[in-house]
Amino acid sequence: IVAAELPKEQRIVFLGDSITQGGAYVEFIEAALIAQHPDSNKIIIPLGLSSETVSGLSEEGHAGGKFPRPDLHERLDRVLEKTKPQLVFACYGMNDGIYLPLGAERTKAYQDGMRKLRAKVAAIGARIIHLTPPVFDPVPIAQKVVPGDQVKPGQFYKGYNEVLDFYANWLLDMRDKEKWEVLDVHGVMMSALAEKRKTDAQFTFSKDGVHPGAEGHLLMARPVLDAWGLKVREDGTPDHPNGAGILAVIKKK
């Protein structure tokens, strides 16, 4: 096991979809960082964008037909130029399979998009760490999930989390085969969900099946907190006399 330590990089960007734009997991990380290392001059820049993919795919009728899903690669050059990150975290996958069953073309688009992202980050001399996608949970949205051959706009494939299992496992394979840096958010959430369901079959971290609440975001933060040696209390506030105040200021920011 590698000893937990802060990264040497100062400018740190978080990329992702609406879960990262919501950003509670980034807030937990930044608040804990400031509480434990008040002299740290790290700058955390959260740049999640709702509905975004790394695959560049979109479904028919997205947003009621108003616009297709944003594609990270449309804005990536601008993001890197304006923020000049030294370390990039990327959390993609939830939207990339378009809420359909696992398909070869969609999987290839996700994998190609990830490689393209890595190449762009490497080209500016920065480091990238992948976060495996969070969990899709059909339980709280039973009326919106359907078999894979019946998915219409506004609906989800009932077994969509299997797609995210596949994407997460591919990232973990790349960690082993190509030495990518990957932290396993998906595995942490799956384990916690299985444990909770032992006593409450209807328990969920995500009331809409996609976007985790605070408890789910704290689980998402956990692999980064552990890697950086940061401590938080059970409610996510930093382990510090003024922990709640520090987290409140970061949320406001």
C-alpha positions as CSV (number, residue, x, y, z in Angstrom):
1,I,0.0,0.0,0.0
2,V,1.3,3.4,-1.0
3,A,1.7,5.9,1.9
4,A,-1.0,8.6,1.7
5,E,0.4,11.9,0.7
6,L,-0.6,15.1,-1.0
7,P,0.2,15.5,-4.7
8,K,3.1,17.8,-5.5
9,E,0.9,19.6,-8.1
10,Q,-0.6,23.0,-7.1
11,R,-3.2,23.7,-9.8
12,I,-5.8,20.9,-9.8
13,V,-8.8,20.7,-12.1
14,F,-11.8,18.3,-11.7
15,L,-13.6,17.4,-15.0
16,G,-16.9,15.5,-15.3
17,D,-20.6,15.7,-15.8
18,S,-23.4,17.0,-13.7
19,I,-22.3,14.9,-10.7
20,T,-19.0,16.8,-10.7
21,Q,-20.8,20.1,-11.5
22,G,-22.9,19.4,-8.4
23,G,-19.5,18.9,-6.9
24,A,-20.2,17.9,-3.3
25,Y,-17.4,15.3,-3.5
26,V,-14.9,18.0,-4.6
27,E,-16.1,20.3,-1.7
28,F,-15.4,17.5,0.8
29,I,-11.9,17.0,-0.6
30,E,-11.1,20.7,-0.7
31,A,-12.4,21.4,2.8
32,A,-10.4,18.5,4.3
33,L,-7.3,19.7,2.5
34,I,-7.6,23.3,3.9
35,A,-8.5,22.0,7.4
36,Q,-5.5,19.7,7.6
37,H,-3.0,21.7,5.5
38,P,-3.9,25.4,6.2
39,D,-0.6,26.5,4.7
40,S,-1.2,24.6,1.4
41,N,-1.4,26.8,-1.6
42,K,-3.2,24.3,-3.8
43,I,-5.9,25.7,-6.1
44,I,-8.8,23.3,-6.8
45,I,-10.9,24.3,-9.9
46,P,-14.1,22.3,-10.3
47,L,-15.3,22.3,-13.9
48,G,-18.0,19.7,-14.2
49,L,-20.6,20.3,-16.9
50,S,-24.1,18.9,-16.7
51,S,-25.0,16.2,-19.3
52,E,-21.4,16.1,-20.6
53,T,-19.7,13.0,-22.1
54,V,-16.1,12.1,-22.9
55,S,-17.5,9.9,-25.7
56,G,-19.1,12.7,-27.7
57,L,-22.3,10.7,-28.0
58,S,-25.9,11.9,-27.4
59,E,-29.3,10.3,-27.6
60,E,-32.3,11.3,-29.8
61,G,-34.4,13.8,-28.0
62,H,-31.9,14.8,-25.3
63,A,-33.2,17.7,-23.2
64,G,-36.5,17.5,-25.0
65,G,-34.7,17.8,-28.3
66,K,-33.3,21.3,-27.5
67,F,-29.6,20.4,-27.7
68,P,-27.3,17.3,-27.8
69,R,-25.2,16.4,-24.8
70,P,-22.1,18.6,-24.5
71,D,-18.9,16.8,-25.6
72,L,-15.8,17.4,-23.4
73,H,-13.6,17.6,-26.5
74,E,-15.4,20.7,-27.7
75,R,-14.2,22.6,-24.7
76,L,-11.1,20.7,-23.5
77,D,-8.5,22.9,-25.3
78,R,-10.1,26.0,-23.8
79,V,-10.2,24.5,-20.3
80,L,-6.6,23.5,-20.4
81,E,-5.5,26.8,-21.8
82,K,-7.4,29.0,-19.3
83,T,-6.8,26.9,-16.1
84,K,-3.3,25.6,-16.9
85,P,-3.7,22.6,-14.6
86,Q,-0.9,20.5,-13.4
87,L,-3.2,17.7,-12.3
88,V,-6.5,16.7,-13.8
89,F,-9.2,14.5,-12.2
90,A,-11.7,13.1,-14.7
91,C,-15.0,11.4,-13.7
92,Y,-16.9,10.2,-16.8
93,G,-19.1,7.3,-17.7
94,M,-22.5,8.0,-16.3
95,N,-23.8,9.7,-19.5
96,D,-21.4,8.0,-21.9
97,G,-23.4,4.8,-22.5
98,I,-26.5,7.0,-23.1
99,Y,-28.5,4.9,-20.6
100,L,-28.7,2.0,-23.1
101,P,-27.3,-1.6,-22.9
102,L,-23.6,-2.2,-23.4
103,G,-22.8,-1.7,-27.0
104,A,-19.5,-2.1,-28.9
105,E,-19.7,1.3,-30.7
106,R,-20.6,3.2,-27.5
107,T,-17.9,1.4,-25.5
108,K,-15.3,2.3,-28.2
109,A,-16.4,5.9,-28.2
110,Y,-15.9,6.0,-24.4
111,Q,-12.5,4.4,-24.6
112,D,-11.3,6.6,-27.5
113,G,-12.6,9.7,-25.7
114,M,-10.6,8.8,-22.6
115,R,-7.4,8.2,-24.6
116,K,-7.9,11.5,-26.4
117,L,-8.3,13.3,-23.1
118,R,-5.2,11.7,-21.7
119,A,-3.2,12.7,-24.8
120,K,-4.3,16.3,-24.5
121,V,-3.5,16.5,-20.7
122,A,-0.1,14.8,-21.3
123,A,0.7,17.3,-24.1
124,I,0.6,20.2,-21.6
125,G,2.8,18.3,-19.2
126,A,0.1,17.6,-16.7
127,R,-0.9,14.4,-14.9
128,I,-4.3,12.8,-15.0
129,I,-6.1,10.6,-12.5
130,H,-9.3,8.9,-13.6
131,L,-12.2,8.3,-11.2
132,T,-14.4,5.3,-12.1
133,P,-18.0,6.3,-12.7
134,P,-20.5,6.4,-9.7
135,V,-23.3,3.9,-9.5
136,F,-26.6,3.9,-11.5
137,D,-29.4,2.7,-9.3
138,P,-32.7,1.5,-10.9
139,V,-34.4,1.0,-7.5
140,P,-35.7,4.5,-6.8
141,I,-36.8,5.1,-10.4
142,A,-38.6,1.8,-11.1
143,Q,-41.2,3.6,-13.2
144,K,-38.5,5.0,-15.6
145,V,-36.4,1.8,-16.2
146,V,-37.3,-0.6,-19.0
147,P,-35.7,-3.6,-20.8
148,G,-32.9,-2.7,-23.1
149,D,-34.8,-3.1,-26.3
150,Q,-37.6,-0.7,-25.1
151,V,-35.6,2.4,-24.1
152,K,-37.3,5.7,-25.2
153,P,-36.3,9.3,-24.5
154,G,-36.6,10.0,-20.8
155,Q,-36.2,6.3,-19.9
156,F,-33.3,4.2,-18.8
157,Y,-32.1,0.7,-19.4
158,K,-32.9,-1.2,-16.2
159,G,-29.4,-2.9,-16.1
160,Y,-27.5,0.2,-17.0
161,N,-25.2,-0.1,-14.0
162,E,-23.7,-3.2,-15.7
163,V,-22.5,-0.8,-18.4
164,L,-20.8,1.3,-15.7
165,D,-19.4,-1.9,-14.1
166,F,-17.8,-2.5,-17.5
167,Y,-16.4,1.0,-17.9
168,A,-15.0,1.0,-14.4
169,N,-13.4,-2.4,-14.9
170,W,-11.8,-1.2,-18.2
171,L,-10.3,1.8,-16.4
172,L,-9.0,-0.6,-13.7
173,D,-7.6,-2.9,-16.4
174,M,-5.8,0.1,-17.9
175,R,-4.3,0.9,-14.5
176,D,-2.8,-2.6,-14.5
177,K,-1.8,-2.9,-18.1
178,E,-0.8,0.7,-19.0
179,K,-0.1,2.2,-15.6
180,W,-3.0,4.7,-15.8
181,E,-3.7,6.3,-12.4
182,V,-7.2,5.3,-11.5
183,L,-9.2,5.6,-8.2
184,D,-12.2,3.3,-7.9
185,V,-15.2,5.4,-6.9
186,H,-17.6,2.8,-8.5
187,G,-16.3,-0.1,-6.4
188,V,-16.5,1.9,-3.1
189,M,-20.1,2.9,-3.9
190,M,-21.1,-0.6,-5.0
191,S,-19.8,-2.1,-1.7
192,A,-21.5,0.5,0.4
193,L,-24.8,0.0,-1.4
194,A,-24.7,-3.8,-1.0
195,E,-24.1,-3.3,2.7
196,K,-27.0,-0.9,3.1
197,R,-29.4,-3.1,1.1
198,K,-28.8,-6.0,3.6
199,T,-31.0,-4.1,6.1
200,D,-33.1,-1.9,3.7
201,A,-33.9,-3.2,0.3
202,Q,-35.1,0.2,-0.9
203,F,-32.0,2.2,0.3
204,T,-30.4,4.4,-2.3
205,F,-27.6,7.0,-2.6
206,S,-29.3,8.6,-5.6
207,K,-33.0,9.5,-5.5
208,D,-33.1,9.9,-9.2
209,G,-31.0,6.9,-9.9
210,V,-28.1,9.0,-11.2
211,H,-27.1,11.9,-9.0
212,P,-25.9,10.9,-5.5
213,G,-26.9,12.9,-2.4
214,A,-24.4,14.0,0.2
215,E,-23.8,10.5,1.5
216,G,-23.0,9.2,-2.0
217,H,-20.7,12.2,-2.7
218,L,-18.8,11.4,0.5
219,L,-18.2,7.9,-0.8
220,M,-17.0,9.4,-4.1
221,A,-14.6,11.6,-2.2
222,R,-13.3,8.7,-0.2
223,P,-10.7,7.3,-2.6
224,V,-9.1,10.8,-3.0
225,L,-9.3,11.5,0.7
226,D,-7.5,8.2,1.4
227,A,-4.9,8.8,-1.3
228,W,-4.1,12.2,0.1
229,G,-4.2,11.2,3.8
230,L,-7.2,13.5,4.6
231,K,-9.5,12.8,7.5
232,V,-13.2,13.7,7.6
233,R,-16.0,12.9,10.1
234,E,-18.9,10.6,9.3
235,D,-20.9,13.6,7.9
236,G,-18.1,14.7,5.7
237,T,-17.0,17.7,7.7
238,P,-13.2,18.0,8.1
239,D,-11.8,16.6,11.3
240,H,-11.0,20.0,12.7
241,P,-12.5,22.2,15.5
242,N,-14.0,24.5,12.9
243,G,-14.7,21.7,10.3
244,A,-18.3,22.7,9.7
245,G,-17.3,26.3,9.2
246,I,-14.6,25.4,6.7
247,L,-16.9,23.2,4.7
248,A,-19.6,25.9,4.6
249,V,-17.1,28.4,3.2
250,I,-16.0,26.0,0.5
251,K,-19.6,25.3,-0.4
252,K,-20.2,29.0,-0.7
253,K,-17.1,29.4,-2.9
